């Protein structure tokens, strides 16, 4: 599991919706697919991406394949993102003043 794989998996809105569903409880693949207007094969591909990123695990119970959220992968991404929280928030007024000094002929409000 790498951060690249995690963020690539999270980049897709369908996969994020699947993860939100799995926050509630483990689900059978067919139940995961139910609210989406796409084929079971397409949902299976999304689930494979999530599994390869370590965000979910899949387990066969009899004839049914179940999906379970794996929070540890999300924790790794969260820790990485939180590292950026140590920076001061961007001061947009100061940034605008900087742009006015550096680009006096370019008035962004005219765009």
C-alpha positions in Angstrom: 0.0 0.0 0.0 1.4 3.3 -1.0 0.2 6.9 -0.7 0.1 7.2 -4.5 -2.3 4.2 -4.7 -4.4 5.6 -1.8 -4.8 9.0 -3.3 -5.4 7.6 -6.8 -8.2 5.5 -5.4 -9.7 8.4 -3.5 -9.6 10.6 -6.6 -12.7 8.9 -8.0 -16.1 10.0 -6.7 -17.6 6.5 -7.1 -14.9 5.0 -5.0 -15.3 7.7 -2.3 -19.0 7.0 -2.2 -18.3 3.3 -1.8 -16.0 4.0 1.1 -18.7 6.2 2.7 -21.1 3.3 2.4 -18.6 0.9 4.0 -18.2 3.2 7.0 -21.7 2.0 8.0 -21.0 -1.7 7.9 -19.5 -4.5 5.8 -21.4 -5.1 2.6 -21.8 -7.7 -0.1 -20.6 -6.6 -3.5 -24.1 -6.8 -4.9 -25.3 -4.4 -2.1 -22.4 -2.0 -2.8 -23.4 -2.0 -6.5 -27.1 -1.4 -5.9 -27.2 2.4 -5.7 -25.0 3.0 -8.7 -26.1 3.1 -12.3 -23.3 1.0 -13.6 -22.6 -2.7 -14.2 -21.5 -5.1 -11.5 -18.3 -5.5 -13.5 -17.6 -1.8 -13.3 -18.3 -1.8 -9.5 -15.9 -4.8 -9.2 -13.2 -2.8 -10.9 -13.7 0.1 -8.4 -13.5 -2.4 -5.6 -10.3 -3.9 -6.9 -8.7 -0.4 -7.0 -9.8 0.2 -3.4 -8.5 -3.2 -2.3 -5.2 -2.8 -4.1 -4.8 0.5 -2.3 -5.5 -1.3 1.0 -8.6 0.8 1.7 -10.9 -2.2 1.7 -10.6 -5.9 2.1 -12.7 -8.5 0.4 -13.7 -11.9 1.7 -15.8 -14.7 0.3 -18.4 -16.1 2.6 -20.1 -18.9 0.8 -21.2 -17.6 -2.5 -21.1 -14.0 -1.5 -18.1 -11.7 -1.6 -18.1 -9.2 1.2 -16.3 -5.8 1.4 -14.9 -4.3 4.6 -13.4 -0.9 5.2 -9.7 -1.0 6.3 -9.1 2.2 8.3 -5.3 1.8 8.6 -4.7 2.9 5.0 -6.9 6.0 5.5 -4.9 6.8 8.6 -1.7 6.8 6.6 -3.2 9.3 4.2 -4.6 11.4 7.0 -1.3 11.6 8.8 0.3 12.7 5.6 -2.3 15.4 5.0 -2.2 16.6 8.6 1.5 17.3 8.2 0.5 20.2 6.0 -1.7 21.6 8.7 1.4 22.9 10.4 1.7 25.7 7.9 0.1 29.1 8.4 -3.1 29.6 6.4 -2.7 31.5 3.2 -3.3 35.2 3.7 -5.2 36.1 0.5 -5.1 39.8 1.2 -1.3 39.7 1.4 -1.2 37.6 -1.7 -3.3 40.1 -3.6 -1.0 43.0 -2.5 2.0 41.0 -3.7 0.4 40.5 -7.1 -0.5 44.2 -7.3 3.2 45.1 -6.7 4.6 42.4 -8.9 2.1 42.8 -11.8 0.9 46.4 -11.6 -0.7 46.3 -15.1 -2.7 43.1 -14.5 -6.0 43.8 -12.6 -7.5 40.4 -11.8 -10.9 41.9 -11.4 -10.9 42.7 -15.1 -10.7 39.1 -16.1 
